[in-house]
Amino acid sequence: MKNPLDSLWGTVISGLVLTIVLYFVAQKLVVQVFA
Amino acid sequence: MDYVPAIMRWLHLMAGVMWIGLLYYFNFVQVAALKAAAADNTAGGITKHVAPRALFYFRWAALVTWLAGAALLGGNFVAAFTLHANFAVIGIGAWLGTIMLLNVWGLIWPNQKKILGIKPATDEEKVKARRIAFLASRTNTMLSIPMLFFMAAGAHSAIYGF
């Protein structure tokens, strides 16, 4: 499998996917605290 | 008005713009430009005159950004880095920024010194250094996307749904 970081598009898409994943992680952390 | 947080936030933003701006310059412009320049033997101008100057501002802007960010967190520094209470959002941004800073000073700069001839290296070491520096820089470009999201969300949590 090719490393996505070898292309600019792969890098940007990986960053967007990571943002979405971390968004849900952060929501869980915030909800846990205030629940 | 409390001057310290106001000045630190301003400094954090200015240094951050310089850091990430130069990171995007390297990844979106210089990598492709060096490839094209190598094909017609004109890469020397970039590696000799542009890259060292860009790297100078890049690595010091990274450090200033982090220090100003740490000063901004102040007494909430530990709460942010342990993702505690309502500091989880800015904490994720702070962790991403910290990993990026370590990439700059621990991987990108030491390997760029070999590539640019600031530190002696064999051709084989230079090939290895080029790959490590490239991947570390691309990793930072990838991490900058969620990092900027969480930095913005940390300061404006309501509009980001936190």
N, CA and C atoms of all chains as a GROMACS GRO file, in nm:
protein
  591
    1MET      N    1   0.085  -0.121   0.000
    1MET     CA    2   0.000   0.000   0.000
    1MET      C    3   0.088   0.126   0.000
    2LYS      N    4   0.049   0.222  -0.081
    2LYS     CA    5   0.127   0.346  -0.088
    2LYS      C    6   0.106   0.432   0.038
    3ASN      N    7   0.210   0.500   0.077
    3ASN     CA    8   0.199   0.590   0.192
    3ASN      C    9   0.119   0.714   0.151
    4PRO      N   10   0.005   0.741   0.218
    4PRO     CA   11  -0.076   0.857   0.177
    4PRO      C   12   0.000   0.990   0.189
    5LEU      N   13   0.102   0.993   0.275
    5LEU     CA   14   0.178   1.117   0.295
    5LEU      C   15   0.270   1.149   0.177
    6ASP      N   16   0.286   1.053   0.083
    6ASP     CA   17   0.368   1.080  -0.035
    6ASP      C   18   0.298   1.176  -0.132
    7SER      N   19   0.167   1.188  -0.120
    7SER     CA   20   0.096   1.285  -0.207
    7SER      C   21   0.030   1.392  -0.121
    8LEU      N   22   0.017   1.510  -0.180
    8LEU     CA   23  -0.045   1.621  -0.106
    8LEU      C   24  -0.191   1.592  -0.075
    9TRP      N   25  -0.262   1.536  -0.175
    9TRP     CA   26  -0.403   1.504  -0.152
    9TRP      C   27  -0.419   1.400  -0.042
   10GLY      N   28  -0.331   1.299  -0.043
   10GLY     CA   29  -0.334   1.196   0.062
   10GLY      C   30  -0.312   1.256   0.199
   11THR      N   31  -0.222   1.356   0.205
   11THR     CA   32  -0.190   1.423   0.331
   11THR      C   33  -0.312   1.502   0.381
   12VAL      N   34  -0.374   1.577   0.290
   12VAL     CA   35  -0.489   1.660   0.328
   12VAL      C   36  -0.608   1.573   0.370
   13ILE      N   37  -0.633   1.467   0.293
   13ILE     CA   38  -0.746   1.379   0.326
   13ILE      C   39  -0.720   1.309   0.461
   14SER      N   40  -0.596   1.265   0.484
   14SER     CA   41  -0.563   1.203   0.614
   14SER      C   42  -0.588   1.301   0.728
   15GLY      N   43  -0.552   1.427   0.707
   15GLY     CA   44  -0.574   1.531   0.809
   15GLY      C   45  -0.721   1.552   0.836
   16LEU      N   46  -0.802   1.550   0.730
   16LEU     CA   47  -0.947   1.570   0.747
   16LEU      C   48  -1.009   1.451   0.821
   17VAL      N   49  -0.966   1.330   0.785
   17VAL     CA   50  -1.017   1.210   0.853
   17VAL      C   51  -0.979   1.214   1.001
   18LEU      N   52  -0.854   1.250   1.029
   18LEU     CA   53  -0.808   1.259   1.168
   18LEU      C   54  -0.888   1.365   1.246
   19THR      N   55  -0.923   1.475   1.179
   19THR     CA   56  -1.004   1.580   1.243
   19THR      C   57  -1.140   1.525   1.284
   20ILE      N   58  -1.203   1.448   1.194
   20ILE     CA   59  -1.336   1.392   1.224
   20ILE      C   60  -1.327   1.294   1.341
   21VAL      N   61  -1.226   1.207   1.337
   21VAL     CA   62  -1.209   1.108   1.445
   21VAL      C   63  -1.189   1.180   1.579
   22LEU      N   64  -1.099   1.279   1.580
   22LEU     CA   65  -1.070   1.350   1.705
   22LEU      C   66  -1.188   1.434   1.752
   23TYR      N   67  -1.271   1.480   1.658
   23TYR     CA   68  -1.391   1.557   1.694
   23TYR      C   69  -1.483   1.471   1.782
   24PHE      N   70  -1.502   1.344   1.740
   24PHE     CA   71  -1.589   1.255   1.818
   24PHE      C   72  -1.523   1.217   1.951
   25VAL      N   73  -1.392   1.202   1.950
   25VAL     CA   74  -1.319   1.174   2.076
   25VAL      C   75  -1.340   1.292   2.172
   26ALA      N   76  -1.324   1.413   2.121
   26ALA     CA   77  -1.338   1.533   2.205
   26ALA      C   78  -1.481   1.545   2.258
   27GLN      N   79  -1.579   1.515   2.171
   27GLN     CA   80  -1.718   1.524   2.216
   27GLN      C   81  -1.744   1.428   2.331
   28LYS      N   82  -1.688   1.307   2.320
   28LYS     CA   83  -1.704   1.207   2.427
   28LYS      C   84  -1.640   1.258   2.556
   29LEU      N   85  -1.521   1.317   2.544
   29LEU     CA   86  -1.451   1.368   2.662
   29LEU      C   87  -1.530   1.479   2.729
   30VAL      N   88  -1.585   1.569   2.649
   30VAL     CA   89  -1.662   1.682   2.703
   30VAL      C   90  -1.790   1.632   2.767
   31VAL      N   91  -1.859   1.538   2.700
   31VAL     CA   92  -1.985   1.484   2.752
   31VAL      C   93  -1.960   1.410   2.884
   32GLN      N   94  -1.851   1.330   2.889
   32GLN     CA   95  -1.818   1.255   3.012
   32GLN      C   96  -1.804   1.348   3.131
   33VAL      N   97  -1.742   1.463   3.104
   33VAL     CA   98  -1.714   1.556   3.211
   33VAL      C   99  -1.842   1.622   3.262
   34PHE      N  100  -1.930   1.658   3.166
   34PHE     CA  101  -2.049   1.734   3.206
   34PHE      C  102  -2.172   1.647   3.230
   35ALA      N  103  -2.162   1.514   3.206
   35ALA     CA  104  -2.278   1.426   3.225
   35ALA      C  105  -2.306   1.407   3.373
   36MET      N  106  -0.755   4.590   3.162
   36MET     CA  107  -0.708   4.488   3.067
   36MET      C  108  -0.584   4.420   3.123
   37ASP      N  109  -0.586   4.286   3.112
   37ASP     CA  110  -0.469   4.210   3.154
   37ASP      C  111  -0.378   4.195   3.032
   38TYR      N  112  -0.264   4.261   3.035
   38TYR     CA  113  -0.179   4.269   2.916
   38TYR      C  114  -0.112   4.137   2.878
   39VAL      N  115  -0.076   4.057   2.977
   39VAL     CA  116   0.001   3.935   2.945
   39VAL      C  117  -0.078   3.838   2.856
   40PRO      N  118  -0.203   3.798   2.893
   40PRO     CA  119  -0.277   3.708   2.804
   40PRO      C  120  -0.304   3.770   2.666
   41ALA      N  121  -0.329   3.901   2.665
   41ALA     CA  122  -0.358   3.968   2.537
   41ALA      C  123  -0.237   3.964   2.445
   42ILE      N  124  -0.121   3.996   2.501
   42ILE     CA  125   0.002   3.996   2.420
   42ILE      C  126   0.041   3.853   2.381
   43MET      N  127   0.024   3.758   2.473
   43MET     CA  128   0.059   3.618   2.443
   43MET      C  129  -0.031   3.561   2.333
   44ARG      N  130  -0.159   3.596   2.336
   44ARG     CA  131  -0.251   3.547   2.232
   44ARG      C  132  -0.211   3.603   2.096
   45TRP      N  133  -0.177   3.732   2.093
   45TRP     CA  134  -0.133   3.800   1.970
   45TRP      C  135  -0.004   3.735   1.918
   46LEU      N  136   0.092   3.715   2.008
   46LEU     CA  137   0.220   3.653   1.971
   46LEU      C  138   0.199   3.510   1.922
   47HIS      N  139   0.110   3.436   1.992
   47HIS     CA  140   0.078   3.298   1.956
   47HIS      C  141   0.024   3.293   1.812
   48LEU      N  142  -0.064   3.385   1.780
   48LEU     CA  143  -0.123   3.389   1.645
   48LEU      C  144  -0.020   3.429   1.540
   49MET      N  145   0.060   3.533   1.568
   49MET     CA  146   0.158   3.580   1.469
   49MET      C  147   0.264   3.474   1.441
   50ALA      N  148   0.320   3.418   1.548
   50ALA     CA  149   0.424   3.315   1.530
   50ALA      C  150   0.364   3.190   1.465
   51GLY      N  151   0.239   3.160   1.504
   51GLY     CA  152   0.171   3.043   1.447
   51GLY      C  153   0.148   3.058   1.297
   52VAL      N  154   0.110   3.178   1.256
   52VAL     CA  155   0.091   3.204   1.112
   52VAL      C  156   0.224   3.185   1.037
   53MET      N  157   0.333   3.236   1.096
   53MET     CA  158   0.464   3.221   1.032
   53MET      C  159   0.504   3.073   1.025
   54TRP      N  160   0.484   3.000   1.135
   54TRP     CA  161   0.521   2.858   1.140
   54TRP      C  162   0.441   2.777   1.037
   55ILE      N  163   0.310   2.784   1.046
   55ILE     CA  164   0.227   2.700   0.959
   55ILE      C  165   0.233   2.751   0.814
   56GLY      N  166   0.248   2.883   0.798
   56GLY     CA  167   0.264   2.939   0.663
   56GLY      C  168   0.388   2.881   0.595
   57LEU      N  169   0.500   2.876   0.669
   57LEU     CA  170   0.624   2.820   0.612
   57LEU      C  171   0.612   2.669   0.593
   58LEU      N  172   0.541   2.602   0.684
   58LEU     CA  173   0.518   2.458   0.668
   58LEU      C  174   0.442   2.431   0.537
   59TYR      N  175   0.339   2.512   0.510
   59TYR     CA  176   0.262   2.495   0.386
   59TYR      C  177   0.345   2.534   0.264
   60TYR      N  178   0.432   2.636   0.281
   60TYR     CA  179   0.523   2.673   0.172
   60TYR      C  180   0.611   2.553   0.136
   61PHE      N  181   0.671   2.489   0.238
   61PHE     CA  182   0.758   2.374   0.211
   61PHE      C  183   0.680   2.263   0.138
   62ASN      N  184   0.560   2.232   0.190
   62ASN     CA  185   0.487   2.117   0.138
   62ASN      C  186   0.411   2.143   0.009
   63PHE      N  187   0.354   2.262  -0.003
   63PHE     CA  188   0.273   2.290  -0.122
   63PHE      C  189   0.355   2.352  -0.235
   64VAL      N  190   0.469   2.414  -0.202
   64VAL     CA  191   0.548   2.485  -0.304
   64VAL      C  192   0.688   2.426  -0.322
   65GLN      N  193   0.766   2.424  -0.214
   65GLN     CA  194   0.910   2.395  -0.231
   65GLN      C  195   0.940   2.252  -0.275
   66VAL      N  196   0.865   2.153  -0.225
   66VAL     CA  197   0.891   2.014  -0.263
   66VAL      C  198   0.878   1.998  -0.415
   67ALA      N  199   0.769   2.048  -0.470
   67ALA     CA  200   0.747   2.038  -0.615
   67ALA      C  201   0.846   2.125  -0.692
   68ALA      N  202   0.878   2.243  -0.636
   68ALA     CA  203   0.971   2.335  -0.703
   68ALA      C  204   1.111   2.273  -0.710
   69LEU      N  205   1.154   2.205  -0.602
   69LEU     CA  206   1.287   2.142  -0.601
   69LEU      C  207   1.296   2.030  -0.703
   70LYS      N  208   1.185   1.957  -0.717
   70LYS     CA  209   1.181   1.847  -0.814
   70LYS      C  210   1.198   1.903  -0.956
   71ALA      N  211   1.124   2.010  -0.985
   71ALA     CA  212   1.132   2.072  -1.118
   71ALA      C  213   1.270   2.135  -1.139
   72ALA      N  214   1.323   2.200  -1.032
   72ALA     CA  215   1.452   2.268  -1.044
   72ALA      C  216   1.566   2.168  -1.061
   73ALA      N  217   1.553   2.051  -0.996
   73ALA     CA  218   1.658   1.948  -1.009
   73ALA      C  219   1.668   1.900  -1.153
   74ALA      N  220   1.553   1.898  -1.221
   74ALA     CA  221   1.551   1.851  -1.360
   74ALA      C  222   1.628   1.943  -1.454
   75ASP      N  223   1.632   2.074  -1.424
   75ASP     CA  224   1.711   2.163  -1.511
   75ASP      C  225   1.830   2.226  -1.438
   76ASN      N  226   1.876   2.156  -1.334
   76ASN     CA  227   1.998   2.195  -1.261
   76ASN      C  228   1.994   2.336  -1.201
   77THR      N  229   1.878   2.378  -1.150
   77THR     CA  230   1.869   2.510  -1.088
   77THR      C  231   1.829   2.502  -0.941
   78ALA      N  232   1.837   2.380  -0.884
   78ALA     CA  233   1.794   2.363  -0.744
   78ALA      C  234   1.886   2.433  -0.645
   79GLY      N  235   2.010   2.458  -0.687
   79GLY     CA  236   2.109   2.519  -0.597
   79GLY      C  237   2.061   2.650  -0.537
   80GLY      N  238   1.993   2.730  -0.615
   80GLY     CA  239   1.943   2.859  -0.567
   80GLY      C  240   1.848   2.843  -0.450
   81ILE      N  241   1.762   2.742  -0.460
   81ILE     CA  242   1.663   2.718  -0.354
   81ILE      C  243   1.733   2.661  -0.230
   82THR      N  244   1.817   2.558  -0.250
   82THR     CA  245   1.879   2.493  -0.134
   82THR      C  246   1.983   2.584  -0.066
   83LYS      N  247   2.047   2.671  -0.145
   83LYS     CA  248   2.150   2.757  -0.086
   83LYS      C  249   2.093   2.885  -0.025
   84HIS      N  250   1.999   2.948  -0.095
   84HIS     CA  251   1.955   3.081  -0.051
   84HIS      C  252   1.816   3.086   0.014
   85VAL      N  253   1.725   2.999  -0.030
   85VAL     CA  254   1.587   3.007   0.020
   85VAL      C  255   1.565   2.915   0.142
   86ALA      N  256   1.596   2.787   0.124
   86ALA     CA  257   1.564   2.688   0.228
   86ALA      C  258   1.626   2.720   0.365
   87PRO      N  259   1.756   2.758   0.373
   87PRO     CA  260   1.810   2.786   0.507
   87PRO      C  261   1.740   2.902   0.578
   88ARG      N  262   1.705   3.005   0.501
   88ARG     CA  263   1.634   3.119   0.562
   88ARG      C  264   1.493   3.079   0.605
   89ALA      N  265   1.425   3.006   0.519
   89ALA     CA  266   1.289   2.961   0.552
   89ALA      C  267   1.292   2.871   0.675
   90LEU      N  268   1.391   2.782   0.682
   90LEU     CA  269   1.402   2.691   0.797
   90LEU      C  270   1.434   2.764   0.927
   91PHE      N  271   1.511   2.872   0.916
   91PHE     CA  272   1.544   2.951   1.034
   91PHE      C  273   1.415   3.007   1.096
   92TYR      N  274   1.334   3.077   1.018
   92TYR     CA  275   1.210   3.136   1.070
   92TYR      C  276   1.111   3.026   1.109
   93PHE      N  277   1.109   2.917   1.033
   93PHE     CA  278   1.019   2.804   1.057
   93PHE      C  279   1.040   2.746   1.198
   94ARG      N  280   1.167   2.710   1.229
   94ARG     CA  281   1.188   2.640   1.357
   94ARG      C  282   1.176   2.734   1.478
   95TRP      N  283   1.219   2.861   1.462
   95TRP     CA  284   1.207   2.952   1.576
   95TRP      C  285   1.062   2.998   1.595
   96ALA      N  286   0.989   3.014   1.485
   96ALA     CA  287   0.846   3.048   1.496
   96ALA      C  288   0.771   2.935   1.566
   97ALA      N  289   0.811   2.810   1.538
   97ALA     CA  290   0.747   2.695   1.603
   97ALA      C  291   0.766   2.703   1.755
   98LEU      N  292   0.888   2.733   1.797
   98LEU     CA  293   0.917   2.740   1.940
   98LEU      C  294   0.842   2.856   2.006
   99VAL      N  295   0.843   2.973   1.940
   99VAL     CA  296   0.773   3.090   1.997
   99VAL      C  297   0.623   3.062   2.007
  100THR      N  298   0.567   2.997   1.904
  100THR     CA  299   0.424   2.963   1.905
  100THR      C  300   0.392   2.876   2.027
  101TRP      N  301   0.474   2.774   2.048
  101TRP     CA  302   0.448   2.681   2.159
  101TRP      C  303   0.462   2.752   2.294
  102LEU      N  304   0.568   2.832   2.309
  102LEU     CA  305   0.590   2.900   2.437
  102LEU      C  306   0.478   2.999   2.467
  103ALA      N  307   0.436   3.074   2.365
  103ALA     CA  308   0.326   3.170   2.386
  103ALA      C  309   0.196   3.095   2.418
  104GLY      N  310   0.176   2.979   2.354
  104GLY     CA  311   0.057   2.898   2.382
  104GLY      C  312   0.060   2.846   2.525
  105ALA      N  313   0.178   2.801   2.569
  105ALA     CA  314   0.192   2.751   2.706
  105ALA      C  315   0.165   2.864   2.806
  106ALA      N  316   0.214   2.984   2.775
  106ALA     CA  317   0.192   3.100   2.862
  106ALA      C  318   0.042   3.134   2.867
  107LEU      N  319  -0.024   3.119   2.753
  107LEU     CA  320  -0.168   3.146   2.747
  107LEU      C  321  -0.247   3.049   2.834
  108LEU      N  322  -0.205   2.922   2.832
  108LEU     CA  323  -0.274   2.822   2.915
  108LEU      C  324  -0.253   2.851   3.064
  109GLY      N  325  -0.135   2.904   3.096
  109GLY     CA  326  -0.106   2.944   3.234
  109GLY      C  327  -0.132   2.833   3.333
  110GLY      N  328  -0.213   2.861   3.432
  110GLY     CA  329  -0.245   2.763   3.536
  110GLY      C  330  -0.327   2.645   3.487
  111ASN      N  331  -0.381   2.656   3.365
  111ASN     CA  332  -0.461   2.546   3.309
  111ASN      C  333  -0.377   2.452   3.222
  112PHE      N  334  -0.245   2.471   3.223
  112PHE     CA  335  -0.154   2.391   3.140
  112PHE      C  336  -0.173   2.241   3.164
  113VAL      N  337  -0.170   2.198   3.290
  113VAL     CA  338  -0.182   2.056   3.323
  113VAL      C  339  -0.321   2.005   3.288
  114ALA      N  340  -0.424   2.085   3.318
  114ALA     CA  341  -0.562   2.045   3.287
  114ALA      C  342  -0.579   2.022   3.136
  115ALA      N  343  -0.514   2.107   3.056
  115ALA     CA  344  -0.525   2.093   2.910
  115ALA      C  345  -0.454   1.966   2.864
  116PHE      N  346  -0.332   1.945   2.913
  116PHE     CA  347  -0.255   1.829   2.865
  116PHE      C  348  -0.304   1.696   2.922
  117THR      N  349  -0.384   1.700   3.028
  117THR     CA  350  -0.445   1.576   3.077
  117THR      C  351  -0.589   1.564   3.026
  118LEU      N  352  -0.626   1.653   2.933
  118LEU     CA  353  -0.759   1.654   2.869
  118LEU      C  354  -0.869   1.657   2.975
  119HIS      N  355  -0.846   1.737   3.075
  119HIS     CA  356  -0.935   1.741   3.190
  119HIS      C  357  -1.045   1.846   3.174
  120ALA      N  358  -1.163   1.813   3.228
  120ALA     CA  359  -1.277   1.905   3.234
  120ALA      C  360  -1.301   1.975   3.101
  121ASN      N  361  -1.328   2.104   3.105
  121ASN     CA  362  -1.359   2.172   2.979
  121ASN      C  363  -1.233   2.220   2.905
  122PHE      N  364  -1.120   2.159   2.936
  122PHE     CA  365  -0.996   2.190   2.863
  122PHE      C  366  -0.959   2.080   2.764
  123ALA      N  367  -1.051   1.983   2.744
  123ALA     CA  368  -1.022   1.871   2.654
  123ALA      C  369  -1.003   1.918   2.510
  124VAL      N  370  -1.084   2.014   2.467
  124VAL     CA  371  -1.078   2.059   2.327
  124VAL      C  372  -0.946   2.130   2.298
  125ILE      N  373  -0.913   2.229   2.379
  125ILE     CA  374  -0.786   2.300   2.359
  125ILE      C  375  -0.669   2.204   2.389
  126GLY      N  376  -0.693   2.108   2.479
  126GLY     CA  377  -0.589   2.010   2.513
  126GLY      C  378  -0.549   1.925   2.393
  127ILE      N  379  -0.648   1.884   2.313
  127ILE     CA  380  -0.617   1.805   2.192
  127ILE      C  381  -0.535   1.891   2.096
  128GLY      N  382  -0.575   2.018   2.080
  128GLY     CA  383  -0.498   2.110   1.996
  128GLY      C  384  -0.357   2.128   2.048
  129ALA      N  385  -0.344   2.140   2.180
  129ALA     CA  386  -0.212   2.160   2.241
  129ALA      C  387  -0.123   2.036   2.222
  130TRP      N  388  -0.184   1.917   2.234
  130TRP     CA  389  -0.106   1.794   2.212
  130TRP      C  390  -0.057   1.786   2.067
  131LEU      N  391  -0.146   1.816   1.973
  131LEU     CA  392  -0.108   1.811   1.831
  131LEU      C  393   0.004   1.911   1.803
  132GLY      N  394  -0.008   2.033   1.858
  132GLY     CA  395   0.096   2.135   1.840
  132GLY      C  396   0.228   2.092   1.901
  133THR      N  397   0.221   2.023   2.015
  133THR     CA  398   0.343   1.977   2.082
  133THR      C  399   0.413   1.868   2.000
  134ILE      N  400   0.334   1.774   1.947
  134ILE     CA  401   0.392   1.669   1.861
  134ILE      C  402   0.458   1.735   1.739
  135MET      N  403   0.391   1.836   1.685
  135MET     CA  404   0.446   1.906   1.568
  135MET      C  405   0.578   1.976   1.602
  136LEU      N  406   0.582   2.040   1.720
  136LEU     CA  407   0.706   2.109   1.763
  136LEU      C  408   0.821   2.008   1.776
  137LEU      N  409   0.790   1.892   1.837
  137LEU     CA  410   0.893   1.789   1.854
  137LEU      C  411   0.940   1.737   1.718
  138ASN      N  412   0.847   1.726   1.623
  138ASN     CA  413   0.885   1.687   1.487
  138ASN      C  414   0.980   1.788   1.424
  139VAL      N  415   0.953   1.918   1.446
  139VAL     CA  416   1.037   2.023   1.388
  139VAL      C  417   1.179   2.012   1.442
  140TRP      N  418   1.192   2.011   1.575
  140TRP     CA  419   1.325   2.019   1.637
  140TRP      C  420   1.394   1.883   1.647
  141GLY      N  421   1.316   1.775   1.651
  141GLY     CA  422   1.376   1.642   1.668
  141GLY      C  423   1.399   1.567   1.539
  142LEU      N  424   1.319   1.596   1.435
  142LEU     CA  425   1.333   1.521   1.309
  142LEU      C  426   1.364   1.611   1.189
  143ILE      N  427   1.284   1.717   1.171
  143ILE     CA  428   1.301   1.797   1.049
  143ILE      C  429   1.434   1.872   1.048
  144TRP      N  430   1.460   1.949   1.152
  144TRP     CA  431   1.582   2.032   1.154
  144TRP      C  432   1.710   1.949   1.155
  145PRO      N  433   1.726   1.846   1.241
  145PRO     CA  434   1.850   1.767   1.238
  145PRO      C  435   1.876   1.703   1.101
  146ASN      N  436   1.769   1.658   1.034
  146ASN     CA  437   1.788   1.595   0.903
  146ASN      C  438   1.810   1.699   0.793
  147GLN      N  439   1.746   1.816   0.806
  147GLN     CA  440   1.769   1.922   0.707
  147GLN      C  441   1.913   1.971   0.712
  148LYS      N  442   1.973   1.968   0.832
  148LYS     CA  443   2.114   2.010   0.845
  148LYS      C  444   2.204   1.920   0.760
  149LYS      N  445   2.172   1.791   0.755
  149LYS     CA  446   2.250   1.697   0.672
  149LYS      C  447   2.222   1.724   0.524
  150ILE      N  448   2.095   1.745   0.489
  150ILE     CA  449   2.057   1.765   0.349
  150ILE      C  450   2.123   1.892   0.292
  151LEU      N  451   2.122   1.999   0.372
  151LEU     CA  452   2.173   2.128   0.324
  151LEU      C  453   2.325   2.143   0.341
  152GLY      N  454   2.389   2.042   0.398
  152GLY     CA  455   2.534   2.046   0.413
  152GLY      C  456   2.583   2.127   0.532
  153ILE      N  457   2.491   2.162   0.622
  153ILE     CA  458   2.531   2.234   0.744
  153ILE      C  459   2.605   2.136   0.837
  154LYS      N  460   2.560   2.009   0.833
  154LYS     CA  461   2.625   1.903   0.909
  154LYS      C  462   2.679   1.800   0.809
  155PRO      N  463   2.806   1.759   0.821
  155PRO     CA  464   2.861   1.664   0.723
  155PRO      C  465   2.783   1.532   0.721
  156ALA      N  466   2.759   1.480   0.599
  156ALA     CA  467   2.688   1.352   0.586
  156ALA      C  468   2.727   1.287   0.454
  157THR      N  469   2.727   1.154   0.452
  157THR     CA  470   2.756   1.082   0.327
  157THR      C  471   2.633   1.090   0.237
  158ASP      N  472   2.650   1.052   0.111
  158ASP     CA  473   2.536   1.054   0.018
  158ASP      C  474   2.423   0.963   0.067
  159GLU      N  475   2.464   0.848   0.121
  159GLU     CA  476   2.364   0.752   0.171
  159GLU      C  477   2.286   0.813   0.289
  160GLU      N  478   2.360   0.879   0.378
  160GLU     CA  479   2.294   0.944   0.494
  160GLU      C  480   2.201   1.056   0.448
  161LYS      N  481   2.242   1.126   0.341
  161LYS     CA  482   2.158   1.235   0.289
  161LYS      C  483   2.028   1.181   0.230
  162VAL      N  484   2.035   1.068   0.162
  162VAL     CA  485   1.914   1.008   0.104
  162VAL      C  486   1.817   0.970   0.217
  163LYS      N  487   1.872   0.911   0.324
  163LYS     CA  488   1.790   0.870   0.439
  163LYS      C  489   1.731   0.995   0.508
  164ALA      N  490   1.816   1.095   0.525
  164ALA     CA  491   1.773   1.219   0.592
  164ALA      C  492   1.661   1.287   0.514
  165ARG      N  493   1.673   1.283   0.380
  165ARG     CA  494   1.571   1.347   0.294
  165ARG      C  495   1.435   1.282   0.315
  166ARG      N  496   1.435   1.149   0.324
  166ARG     CA  497   1.309   1.075   0.341
  166ARG      C  498   1.248   1.103   0.480
  167ILE      N  499   1.333   1.104   0.582
  167ILE     CA  500   1.282   1.127   0.720
  167ILE      C  501   1.226   1.269   0.731
  168ALA      N  502   1.302   1.367   0.680
  168ALA     CA  503   1.258   1.506   0.689
  168ALA      C  504   1.128   1.525   0.611
  169PHE      N  505   1.119   1.463   0.495
  169PHE     CA  506   0.999   1.475   0.412
  169PHE      C  507   0.877   1.419   0.485
  170LEU      N  508   0.892   1.297   0.539
  170LEU     CA  509   0.777   1.235   0.606
  170LEU      C  510   0.738   1.310   0.734
  171ALA      N  511   0.837   1.362   0.806
  171ALA     CA  512   0.806   1.440   0.928
  171ALA      C  513   0.732   1.568   0.890
  172SER      N  514   0.774   1.630   0.781
  172SER     CA  515   0.710   1.753   0.736
  172SER      C  516   0.566   1.726   0.688
  173ARG      N  517   0.550   1.615   0.614
  173ARG     CA  518   0.415   1.577   0.568
  173ARG      C  519   0.326   1.540   0.688
  174THR      N  520   0.385   1.474   0.788
  174THR     CA  521   0.308   1.439   0.908
  174THR      C  522   0.259   1.568   0.975
  175ASN      N  523   0.346   1.669   0.982
  175ASN     CA  524   0.306   1.796   1.043
  175ASN      C  525   0.197   1.865   0.961
  176THR      N  526   0.206   1.855   0.829
  176THR     CA  527   0.100   1.914   0.744
  176THR      C  528  -0.033   1.846   0.774
  177MET      N  529  -0.029   1.712   0.787
  177MET     CA  530  -0.151   1.638   0.818
  177MET      C  531  -0.203   1.678   0.957
  178LEU      N  532  -0.113   1.683   1.056
  178LEU     CA  533  -0.156   1.716   1.193
  178LEU      C  534  -0.203   1.860   1.206
  179SER      N  535  -0.153   1.950   1.118
  179SER     CA  536  -0.192   2.091   1.127
  179SER      C  537  -0.342   2.108   1.103
  180ILE      N  538  -0.402   2.016   1.026
  180ILE     CA  539  -0.546   2.030   0.992
  180ILE      C  540  -0.633   2.015   1.118
  181PRO      N  541  -0.621   1.900   1.191
  181PRO     CA  542  -0.697   1.895   1.318
  181PRO      C  543  -0.644   1.994   1.423
  182MET      N  544  -0.513   2.022   1.423
  182MET     CA  545  -0.458   2.115   1.523
  182MET      C  546  -0.527   2.252   1.511
  183LEU      N  547  -0.538   2.304   1.388
  183LEU     CA  548  -0.602   2.435   1.370
  183LEU      C  549  -0.750   2.430   1.405
  184PHE      N  550  -0.814   2.317   1.375
  184PHE     CA  551  -0.956   2.300   1.410
  184PHE      C  552  -0.974   2.311   1.562
  185PHE      N  553  -0.889   2.238   1.637
  185PHE     CA  554  -0.906   2.236   1.782
  185PHE      C  555  -0.858   2.366   1.849
  186MET      N  556  -0.763   2.434   1.787
  186MET     CA  557  -0.723   2.565   1.839
  186MET      C  558  -0.841   2.664   1.827
  187ALA      N  559  -0.904   2.661   1.709
  187ALA     CA  560  -1.020   2.750   1.688
  187ALA      C  561  -1.136   2.709   1.778
  188ALA      N  562  -1.159   2.577   1.787
  188ALA     CA  563  -1.272   2.528   1.867
  188ALA      C  564  -1.250   2.554   2.016
  189GLY      N  565  -1.124   2.552   2.060
  189GLY     CA  566  -1.094   2.577   2.201
  189GLY      C  567  -1.133   2.717   2.243
  190ALA      N  568  -1.120   2.811   2.150
  190ALA     CA  569  -1.152   2.951   2.181
  190ALA      C  570  -1.298   2.985   2.150
  191HIS      N  571  -1.363   2.904   2.066
  191HIS     CA  572  -1.502   2.933   2.024
  191HIS      C  573  -1.583   2.805   2.031
  192SER      N  574  -1.585   2.742   2.148
  192SER     CA  575  -1.643   2.608   2.160
  192SER      C  576  -1.790   2.599   2.118
  193ALA      N  577  -1.868   2.702   2.146
  193ALA     CA  578  -2.013   2.695   2.118
  193ALA      C  579  -2.041   2.675   1.969
  194ILE      N  580  -1.969   2.750   1.883
  194ILE     CA  581  -1.999   2.738   1.739
  194ILE      C  582  -1.944   2.609   1.679
  195TYR      N  583  -1.858   2.540   1.754
  195TYR     CA  584  -1.805   2.412   1.705
  195TYR      C  585  -1.879   2.292   1.766
  196GLY      N  586  -1.980   2.318   1.844
  196GLY     CA  587  -2.063   2.211   1.898
  196GLY      C  588  -2.007   2.139   2.020
  197PHE      N  589  -1.923   2.208   2.096
  197PHE     CA  590  -1.871   2.145   2.218
  197PHE      C  591  -1.936   2.207   2.341
   0.00000   0.00000   0.00000
